[in-house]
């Protein structure tokens, strides 16, 4: 961590690992994980409550946090569905963390939504975070430079970038995914639809129910690397 701070300098703005932030004098940055909206959704008792649950999560969150912690994670049940039904006050949050969709596509969709809501994207923050590598970060930064503030959650491929390092072809050096998702809350099944159907989790019958509630708009399958 100290080597990163020295090498990247001011571009190294923080870490989502709270313990590392405390131990290395960094700012703790990030958002809530997908588990929070998944649990809220699992505990609902009707389709109407389910449809409203992503915004109830945010209402509760903003009672306790502000500033750089007001970052929306919109893709638990699909970003397009989230933006379609989002109340106007969501546009007043500091930014969004587009996760499972391709970063440029997801970022443009959110910027378009901000403009529709009369907000200036240049004052907003996009945090990109899904399986990023150097090329993805550079391409995304160049695309959005001057349009919006940006940060990059460069996690797995920063600390586990050993692909193509072995002298012979092997899967042994591929990054191990340590992502966890909740499976149930109070005995009720939990679901994550994701912008990428390949990352959906949950009971197939419940996934089908969630798709009826939230729709399947703009969800596109692509390879999951980490």
LINGIFEN-V30176 format. One record per residue. N is the residue number from 1. SS is DSSP state (H for helix, E for strand, L for the rest). Layout:
n={N,N}
ss={SS,SS}
This chain:
n={1,2,3,4,5,6,7,8,9,10,11,12,13,14,15,16,17,18,19,20,21,22,23,24,25,26,27,28,29,30,31,32,33,34,35,36,37,38,39,40,41,42,43,44,45,46,47,48,49,50,51,52,53,54,55,56,57,58,59,60,61,62,63,64,65,66,67,68,69,70,71,72,73,74,75,76,77,78,79,80,81,82,83,84,85,86,87,88,89,90,91,92,93,94,95,96,97,98,99,100,101,102,103,104,105,106,107,108,109,110,111,112,113,114,115,116,117,118,119,120,121,122,123,124,125,126,127,128,129,130,131,132,133,134,135,136,137,138,139,140,141,142,143,144,145,146,147,148,149,150,151,152,153,154,155,156,157,158,159,160,161,162,163,164,165,166,167,168,169,170,171,172,173,174,175,176,177,178,179,180,181,182,183,184,185,186,187,188,189,190,191,192,193,194,195,196,197,198,199,200,201,202,203,204,205,206,207,208,209,210,211,212,213,214,215,216,217,218,219,220,221,222,223,224,225,226}
ss={L,H,H,H,H,H,H,H,H,H,H,L,L,L,E,L,L,H,H,H,H,H,H,H,L,L,L,E,L,L,L,L,L,H,H,H,H,H,H,H,H,H,L,L,L,L,H,H,H,H,H,H,H,H,H,H,H,H,H,H,H,H,L,L,L,L,H,H,H,L,E,E,L,L,L,L,L,L,H,H,H,H,H,H,H,L,L,H,H,H,H,H,L,L,E,E,L,L,L,L,L,L,H,H,H,H,H,H,H,H,H,H,H,H,H,H,L,L,L,L,H,H,H,L,E,E,E,E,L,L,L,L,L,H,H,H,H,H,H,H,H,H,H,H,L,L,L,L,E,E,E,E,L,L,L,H,H,H,H,L,L,L,L,L,L,L,L,L,L,L,L,L,L,L,L,L,L,L,L,L,L,L,L,E,E,L,L,E,E,L,L,E,L,L,L,L,H,H,H,L,E,L,L,H,H,H,H,H,H,H,H,H,H,H,L,L,L,L,L,L,L,L,L,L,L,L}
